[in-house]
Amino acid sequence: MRCFWHRGLPDYINYHDTEWGYPQGEDVRLFEKLCLEGFQSGLSWLTILRKRENFRAAFAGFDIAAVARFGEADVARLLADAGIVRHRGKIEAVINNARRAEELIETEGSLAAFLWAHEPAPLPAPETLADLGGRSIVPEAKAVSKTLKARGWRFVGPTTVTALFQAAGLVNDHFAGCICRDKVESARAAFVRPL
C-alpha cells in the first residue's frame, strides 16, 4: 500500500518511494524543493516533476550563488524556455529568493539549519485524507513562511512551506500502512539535524 496520491503513475510512484518525505539537509536541494513548490502553485505537481530536469538546467542546478547573480538577460532566457513553467513572477521570485537565501545563510549558517530549527514535533500517521485536513498547514511552516516573507522572500506562503516540510522530511505525512512510512521514520531517526 502507498499513499493515495501516486495515482498509479510511474513518475509519482518513483518520487513517492525514493524521495518524498526522506530528510534532506543540503542547502541546494532544499532551495530547489522550495523553488519547485513555488512553481507548482496553481499547477499539478506532476507537471513540475516531469519538468524538473529542465528546471535544474535552466536554474544552474539551483546553485544559490549562481542564481543570485542572474539578471534581466537570464529572465528573458527563462521566459523563452518552453521546458519550464514560463511565469515571470515565479522566475523573478526564484532569483530574488536566491539573493535572500544568501543573506539568510550569512545570518543563520545555512538554509538547512534555519529550516530544521523549525521541525515540528512528530504527528500520528494519517489514516485517512480527513486526518490531514486539520493539519493541511503545519503551524511551524506558517511561522517559517511569515519569517521568510518578512525577509523579502516571495512565493513562500504557508501551503508552499508545508509542502516543502513534507517533501524534505521535516514531517512524515506518509499514511499509516504506506510501504514508505517506516522507511522514512528510520531515515529521520538516523538523520543528523544541521546546526
Secondary structure, DSSP 8 states (H G I E B T S, - for coil): ---GGGTT-HHHHHHHHHTTTS----HHHHHHHHHHHHHHTTS-HHHHHHTHHHHHHHTGGG-HHHHHT--HHHHHHHHT-TTS---HHHHHHHHHHHHHHHHHHHHHS-HHHHHHTT---------SHHHHHTTSS-HHHHHHHHHHHHTT--S--HHHHHHHHHHTTSS----TT-TTHHHHHHHHHH-----
